[in-house]
Amino acid sequence: MLNHSDSPAFLNANAIILASEGKHREAISCFFQGLRLDPENPTLWYNLALSYRAIGELAKAKEALINSIEFDSSDPDVLDSMGVILHEIGEDLTSEFCFKKAIEIDPGNGRIWNNFGVLSFDRKNYKEAARAFETAVSLLKEDESGDSLVNLRDTYNELGETEKEEKCSMLIQKLGIK
């Protein structure tokens, strides 16, 4: 019989605390203890991926996310994280697929729209990036929209839309965003 401290949920919660303290290697060990008990737990796989990413082990983060998606392909946060990691390792076509799938599942998630915009911007698809950042800014709360607003301003600069760029700059200054 498992006691409470040996349950996957307890191990996951403990690992999240360790990760929040920057103790990612200890968190990874804890996630693996949980996965030994419940190897098909998509949440444990997802959280393991986040700790791997935090310590720069992107290939291991990708593998953990593949496992998470295998057991639950409907979580937009997992797909978003996969898109970010794939973009970081240069797999942009698959990254784009992940972002579009995440947006299809959760079209009201401004963070996902922003991340998709970053991919589009980096691929020099500025019109698509502008649309993604505009959507992100419209969905995020004012105190959460800083990155998207800066990204939108930079995108307008690339598109030569100086009037829109200036409006973004004024809003960024008004909000005190660095």
Secondary structure in CASP SS format (residue, H / E / C, confidence):
PFRMAT SS
TARGET T0000
AUTHOR 0000-0000-0000
METHOD secondary structure of the structure
MODEL  1
M C 1.00
L C 1.00
N C 1.00
H H 1.00
S H 1.00
D H 1.00
S C 1.00
P H 1.00
A H 1.00
F H 1.00
L H 1.00
N H 1.00
A H 1.00
N H 1.00
A H 1.00
I H 1.00
I H 1.00
L H 1.00
A H 1.00
S H 1.00
E C 1.00
G C 1.00
K C 1.00
H H 1.00
R H 1.00
E H 1.00
A H 1.00
I H 1.00
S H 1.00
C H 1.00
F H 1.00
F H 1.00
Q H 1.00
G H 1.00
L H 1.00
R H 1.00
L H 1.00
D C 1.00
P C 1.00
E C 1.00
N C 1.00
P H 1.00
T H 1.00
L H 1.00
W H 1.00
Y H 1.00
N H 1.00
L H 1.00
A H 1.00
L H 1.00
S H 1.00
Y H 1.00
R H 1.00
A H 1.00
I C 1.00
G C 1.00
E C 1.00
L H 1.00
A H 1.00
K H 1.00
A H 1.00
K H 1.00
E H 1.00
A H 1.00
L H 1.00
I H 1.00
N H 1.00
S H 1.00
I H 1.00
E H 1.00
F H 1.00
D C 1.00
S C 1.00
S C 1.00
D C 1.00
P H 1.00
D H 1.00
V H 1.00
L H 1.00
D H 1.00
S H 1.00
M H 1.00
G H 1.00
V H 1.00
I H 1.00
L H 1.00
H H 1.00
E H 1.00
I C 1.00
G C 1.00
E C 1.00
D H 1.00
L H 1.00
T H 1.00
S H 1.00
E H 1.00
F H 1.00
C H 1.00
F H 1.00
K H 1.00
K H 1.00
A H 1.00
I H 1.00
E H 1.00
I H 1.00
D C 1.00
P C 1.00
G C 1.00
N C 1.00
G H 1.00
R H 1.00
I H 1.00
W H 1.00
N H 1.00
N H 1.00
F H 1.00
G H 1.00
V H 1.00
L H 1.00
S H 1.00
F H 1.00
D H 1.00
R C 1.00
K C 1.00
N C 1.00
Y H 1.00
K H 1.00
E H 1.00
A H 1.00
A H 1.00
R H 1.00
A H 1.00
F H 1.00
E H 1.00
T H 1.00
A H 1.00
V H 1.00
S H 1.00
L H 1.00
L C 1.00
K C 1.00
E H 1.00
D H 1.00
E H 1.00
S C 1.00
G H 1.00
D H 1.00
S H 1.00
L H 1.00
V H 1.00
N H 1.00
L H 1.00
R H 1.00
D H 1.00
T H 1.00
Y H 1.00
N H 1.00
E H 1.00
L H 1.00
G C 1.00
E C 1.00
T H 1.00
E H 1.00
K H 1.00
E H 1.00
E H 1.00
K H 1.00
C H 1.00
S H 1.00
M H 1.00
L H 1.00
I H 1.00
Q H 1.00
K H 1.00
L H 1.00
G C 1.00
I C 1.00
K C 1.00
END
